[in-house]
Amino acid sequence: MAKYKITDKVEKEWQGKKFIQATLVDAETGDEFPNIGAWAGEFSGEFFEGELEKSDKGYWKIKKPKAGNPNFKTQQIKEVMDTKRQDVARSMDRKEESIALAGAQRDAVLIVINLYGAGQGYNENEIKENVVKWRNWFLSDDFRNVPPF
């Protein structure tokens, strides 16, 4: 990549878009390239690093870099799809855990209500401990290995 000193900067506008026209001077050889246009921002500072090429019409312009790897986009898509697949799998696992926890909590509360009976005196800490005990049992392997009837 060559380094050029930016001189004679002039701000211009074309179809409502601002651009800069300047003369570039090669830092090594001192060759001048007049009337090089660039969008605002490309010629910020005193120097420009890049390549120039002669157009079909005979004037100098900034050479746009070409993509190095034609399969780059395909690789990006594969990476995005792999990430998405992993995120969906994680989400499904969390969903299953949430459903199991909600069901275990509901069933634990129903069992404790039936054990203590409605309207009878109760100890709040004892109720909480029993709900947690039953919830943990529903989530344990002991519950999963018990036949239903």
C-alpha positions as CSV (number, residue, x, y, z in Angstrom):
1,M,0.0,0.0,0.0
2,A,1.3,3.4,-0.9
3,K,1.2,6.4,1.3
4,Y,0.0,9.8,-0.1
5,K,0.1,13.3,1.3
6,I,-3.3,15.0,0.9
7,T,-3.1,18.6,-0.5
8,D,-5.5,21.1,-2.1
9,K,-8.6,19.6,-0.3
10,V,-11.9,21.0,-1.5
11,E,-15.3,19.9,-0.1
12,K,-17.9,19.4,-2.8
13,E,-21.4,18.0,-3.0
14,W,-22.9,15.6,-5.5
15,Q,-26.6,14.5,-5.5
16,G,-26.9,15.6,-1.8
17,K,-23.8,13.7,-0.7
18,K,-20.6,15.4,0.5
19,F,-17.3,14.4,-0.9
20,I,-13.8,15.7,-1.0
21,Q,-11.6,16.4,-4.0
22,A,-7.9,16.6,-3.4
23,T,-4.5,16.2,-4.9
24,L,-2.5,13.3,-3.6
25,V,1.3,13.4,-3.6
26,D,3.1,10.1,-3.4
27,A,5.3,10.2,-0.2
28,E,8.1,8.2,-1.8
29,T,8.3,9.4,-5.4
30,G,6.7,12.8,-5.1
31,D,4.3,12.1,-8.1
32,E,1.1,14.2,-8.0
33,F,-2.3,12.8,-8.7
34,P,-4.8,15.7,-9.1
35,N,-8.6,15.7,-8.6
36,I,-8.9,12.5,-6.7
37,G,-12.4,12.3,-5.2
38,A,-13.3,10.5,-2.0
39,W,-16.4,10.4,0.3
40,A,-16.1,12.6,3.3
41,G,-14.1,10.7,6.0
42,E,-11.7,8.8,3.6
43,F,-9.5,11.9,3.4
44,S,-9.4,12.8,7.1
45,G,-6.0,13.8,8.3
46,E,-2.9,14.7,6.3
47,F,-2.1,11.3,4.7
48,F,-4.0,8.6,2.9
49,E,-2.9,5.0,2.7
50,G,-4.2,3.0,-0.2
51,E,-3.9,2.3,-3.9
52,L,-4.8,4.4,-6.9
53,E,-5.7,3.1,-10.4
54,K,-6.4,4.7,-13.7
55,S,-10.0,4.5,-14.8
56,D,-11.3,3.7,-18.3
57,K,-11.8,7.4,-18.9
58,G,-8.2,8.2,-18.1
59,Y,-8.4,9.8,-14.6
60,W,-7.0,8.5,-11.3
61,K,-9.3,7.0,-8.6
62,I,-9.0,5.1,-5.4
63,K,-8.8,1.4,-5.9
64,K,-11.4,-0.5,-3.9
65,P,-10.1,-3.7,-2.2
66,K,-11.5,-6.9,-3.4
67,A,-12.7,-9.7,-1.2
68,G,-9.9,-12.1,-0.5
69,N,-11.9,-15.3,0.1
70,P,-14.9,-16.0,-2.1
71,N,-16.2,-18.5,0.5
72,F,-16.0,-16.0,3.3
73,K,-19.8,-15.3,3.2
74,T,-20.6,-19.0,3.2
75,Q,-18.3,-19.5,6.3
76,Q,-20.0,-16.6,8.1
77,I,-23.4,-18.1,7.4
78,K,-22.3,-21.5,8.7
79,E,-20.9,-19.9,11.9
80,V,-24.1,-17.9,12.4
81,M,-26.3,-21.0,11.9
82,D,-24.1,-23.1,14.3
83,T,-24.5,-20.4,17.0
84,K,-28.2,-20.2,16.4
85,R,-28.5,-24.0,16.7
86,Q,-26.7,-23.9,20.0
87,D,-28.8,-21.0,21.3
88,V,-32.0,-22.8,20.4
89,A,-30.9,-26.0,22.1
90,R,-30.0,-24.1,25.2
91,S,-33.3,-22.3,25.1
92,M,-35.2,-25.6,24.8
93,D,-33.3,-27.0,27.8
94,R,-34.2,-24.0,29.9
95,K,-37.8,-24.2,28.8
96,E,-38.0,-27.9,29.9
97,E,-36.4,-27.1,33.2
98,S,-38.9,-24.2,33.8
99,I,-41.9,-26.4,33.0
100,A,-40.6,-29.1,35.3
101,L,-39.9,-26.6,38.1
102,A,-43.4,-25.0,37.8
103,G,-45.1,-28.3,37.8
104,A,-43.1,-29.6,40.8
105,Q,-43.9,-26.4,42.7
106,R,-47.6,-26.6,41.9
107,D,-47.8,-30.3,42.9
108,A,-45.9,-29.6,46.1
109,V,-48.3,-26.9,47.2
110,L,-51.3,-29.1,46.4
111,I,-49.9,-32.0,48.5
112,V,-49.1,-29.7,51.4
113,I,-52.6,-28.1,51.3
114,N,-54.2,-31.6,51.3
115,L,-51.9,-32.8,54.2
116,Y,-52.7,-29.8,56.4
117,G,-56.4,-29.4,55.5
118,A,-58.1,-26.2,54.8
119,G,-58.8,-23.7,57.6
120,Q,-56.8,-25.5,60.3
121,G,-54.1,-23.8,62.3
122,Y,-50.6,-24.1,60.8
123,N,-47.0,-23.1,61.3
124,E,-45.8,-21.0,58.4
125,N,-42.2,-22.2,58.5
126,E,-43.4,-25.8,58.6
127,I,-45.6,-25.2,55.6
128,K,-42.6,-23.6,53.6
129,E,-40.3,-26.5,54.6
130,N,-42.8,-29.1,53.4
131,V,-43.4,-27.3,50.1
132,V,-39.7,-27.2,49.5
133,K,-39.3,-30.8,50.5
134,W,-42.0,-32.0,48.2
135,R,-40.8,-29.8,45.3
136,N,-37.3,-31.2,45.6
137,W,-38.7,-34.7,45.7
138,F,-40.6,-34.1,42.5
139,L,-37.5,-32.8,40.8
140,S,-35.3,-35.7,42.1
141,D,-34.4,-39.0,40.4
142,D,-36.4,-40.8,43.1
143,F,-39.6,-39.4,41.7
144,R,-38.6,-40.1,38.1
145,N,-37.9,-43.8,38.9
146,V,-41.2,-44.5,40.6
147,P,-43.9,-46.2,38.5
148,P,-47.1,-44.1,38.4
149,F,-49.4,-46.8,39.9
